Amino acid sequence: MITLAADAQTHLAVFSDMTNEPLLFGRGRRLASQAQRLMAFTQYKGCSKDDCTTPFAHTEMHHAEVDWADGGNTDSPHMAPACGRHNRVVGSEPHQWSTEKISDGPDGGRYGWRRNTDPPDQLRANQLHRIDELLERHSRGDDPPCPERSEPPPARRFDLTWPRAPLYLAAS
């Protein structure tokens, strides 16, 4: 019913049960609202592309389910944050990327990324921004084991002769 209502009129905004902020705009609006961005922040904390370190403040809202140009809706459940660089690599060409919602596991409900040439089951979610989950897992002792080093790390060498020339500070 909510989907029908959101698509019925372009000026209609559907509100969630808990707030007075619209979270489902359908095709009535292309850019995400502040409330939609806050919803995404609670789940992602940064770019959703795996191994991207871009913080949430520097992301755009990506129409992750169906791209806006292909008829996608501006609805919170169908969007994920992506930095500008990664938002532009999504497409249908073999060298581009696809996003799909992960259905189960620790990343269930989040959007994962895969190259279009990868098998559909190889979705990768970004783990870098989920510090709270990593700390909780560590406190429970669920950390994955660290790989053992076969040899000790190389000794660091410091150049104690640097700087070779004296430094002069300009008077202001």
N, C-alpha and C positions, 0 to 999 in steps of 0.2 A: 504494500500500500504506500509506504514512504517513497519507494522508487517511482511509482506512478505519479505521486504528488509532486516530486521534485522535477519530473520531466514534463509535467502538465503545462506550466506557464514559465516563461523565462524570468519573470519578476518574483517568482515564489521562492522563498527560503524555508527550508525545513529545519526546525529546532530540535535539539536532543531533549531527552526527558529530564536531564539534570541541570541544565543551564538555560539561559536565555540567548545564547550565542548560536548563530546558524553554523551547522557543520556539513550540511548536504545542500549544495547549490545546483546539482544537475548540470545542465548546459547553460544555465542562466549567468554564469560568471566563469571567467577563465583563470584568474589569479586567486590563489588561496587567501582566505581572510586571516587575521591575526589569531582568531580562535582555532582555526584549522592548523596553523603553524604551531600553536601551543600544544595541541593534541599530538602532533607529529614529534615535537621535542620530547615529550614524556616517553615516547617509545624508542626514538633513534639517537638523540643527542648530537648528531652530526650527519654527514653525508652517508647515505645508505649503501653506497658502492663499497664492496669489500676492500679492505686495506687502505681506504681513503682517510686521511687525517683532517680533512676540512671540518671545522666546527660548525655547529648548526647555524650560527649567526651569519655564515657566509654561504648558505645553501639557498636553492630555489625549491619550490614544491613541484615534484615530478609527477605527472599523471601516470602512475606506475601500472595500473590495470590495463587501461586503453589510453593511448596518447590523445591529447586534446584534438589534434588534427584529424584523428581517425574516429572521432565521435565520443571520446572519453568524457566522463563527468568530473566536476570539481567537488568531489565528496571525500571527506576525511578518510573513510576506510579504503579508498582507492588511490591514495597519494602517499608519496614517500619523499623525504628530502634528498636532494642531489646537488652537488656543487655544479657550477656552471659548466665545467669541463665534462663531467660525467653525464649531465642532463642532455648534452648535445651528442653523445656517442650512442644513444639509444635509437634503434631503427631496425629495418627489416633486411638490410644488406648483410652479406656473410661476415664482413669485417666489423660489424656493429654489435651492440649488446641488447639483450632483452631483460625485462624485469617481470618476475612472477611472485605471487604470494606463496610463502613457504607454509605448507599445511600442518606439519608436525615437528616434533623435536624441540630443542631449546630455542630455536628461532621461529617457531610456529606463530603465524600472524604477522610476521615481518616480511618485507619484500627482499628477495634475493636477486642477484645478478648472474648472468651467464652470457658467454659469447654465443652468437647465433650458430656457430659451428660446433659448439659443445652439445653433448646429450642433454635432453630436457631435465634430467634428474640431478644435474650438477649446478644447482643454485648455490650461490655464495653470499652470505650476509656479512655485514661489517661488525666485527667484534671490538674494534678499537675504542669506541665511545661508551662502552657499557662497563664502566669501572665498578659501579655498585654491584653488578652481577658477578664480576670477577672476584671482588672482595668477599662477597657472600660465599661463593664457591670455595675460596681459599679458607675461610673460617670453618667451613664444614669438612675440610680436608679432601675435597673432590678435585684438587688440582691435577692436571695430567702430569705424569712423571717427566722430569727434565732429562733430555738425552745425556748420556755420559760422554765426557770428552775422552778421546783416545790419547790425547797428549795435552800437556799443560799449555795454557795460553802463552804466546810469545812475550818476552820481557819488554817492557816499554823503555824506549831510549829518549832521554831528554837532552836537548841542546842547551847546555848551561852557558854557552858563549853568546847567546842572543840577548839583546841586540848588540851587534858589533859596533855600531856607531852610537855616540851619545844622542839622546833624545833632547830636543830643544822645544820648549813650549813658547808659542807666540804670545806676547803680552797683549792684552785686550785694551 
